Amino acid sequence: MSAVVVIYHSGYGHTKKQAEAVAEGAKADLVAISESGEITEADWDKLDAAKAIIMGSPTYMGSVSWQFKKFADASSKAWFTQKWKDKIFAGFTNSASLNGDKASTISYFMTLSMQHSGIWIGTGLMPASMKASTRSDVNSLGGFSGALMSSPADSSADEVNPADLETARLLGVRVADFAVKV
Ligand SMILES: Cc1cc2nc3c(=O)[nH]c(=O)nc-3n(C[C@H](O)[C@H](O)[C@H](O)COP(=O)(O)O)c2cc1C
């Protein structure tokens, strides 16, 4: 089992690419939440054993998908005994608009992490916010609290932005570093 687990939902495959990039950076186990909002008992065991949990969901209607929320509600079982206390947490989200209220999704991940008495890790990345900045720069969406990706509504999962994937990968690297330190 890996020290870091990436748990995510993706309806149409875009956020899956982002999750894979985070997992690559963190050398993490990937756990996909199913279309019915379920994970297996073995997946729960992985989460219980992890030092760090990185959460991901597309932003749907300004928040996590209902499948992710079903997982979050099911995590109340771990919450009752504070099983995940002092684990490291981080998050990422992807949506169509450049903004699209992605911050609400990241904010929800942070709330969930605090309910589990965890330690939140942000991206630690400076934003690409100069006149010369482009969408080919790392962290061009300026995510401090979590890694952000924007996938235009008419784009396929194979067309996700490489710089956003690199932003995701770097979040994974950072979380894995902290998992070793803590
Ligand atoms: C039900 C639904 C709600 C959505 N709500 C938002 C939204 O609030 N903001 C936004 O920018 N995009 C929104 N989108 C677009 C998705 O976030 C976008 O298509 C994303 O790439 C989907 O990721 P996925 O392929 O991992 O499911 C929504 C899409 C769906 C299907």
The ligand as an ORCA input file, in Angstrom:
! r2SCAN-3c Opt
* xyz 0 1
  C     -23.959     18.337    -13.936
  C     -22.836     19.214    -14.373
  C     -22.604     20.396    -13.693
  C     -21.525     21.213    -14.059
  N     -21.291     22.358    -13.350
  C     -20.210     23.118    -13.655
  C     -19.878     24.260    -12.867
  O     -20.491     24.561    -11.848
  N     -18.830     25.018    -13.269
  C     -18.103     24.729    -14.396
  O     -17.187     25.479    -14.722
  N     -18.360     23.611    -15.125
  C     -19.385     22.799    -14.771
  N     -19.630     21.662    -15.472
  C     -18.667     21.220    -16.499
  C     -17.721     20.150    -15.941
  O     -17.108     20.582    -14.750
  C     -16.646     19.802    -16.967
  O     -17.278     19.291    -18.135
  C     -15.632     18.830    -16.441
  O     -14.550     18.733    -17.380
  C     -16.208     17.447    -16.221
  O     -15.228     16.628    -15.647
  P     -15.304     15.049    -15.763
  O     -15.064     14.702    -17.211
  O     -14.219     14.526    -14.885
  O     -16.672     14.632    -15.313
  C     -20.696     20.832    -15.143
  C     -20.957     19.644    -15.828
  C     -21.995     18.834    -15.438
  C     -22.224     17.524    -16.179
*
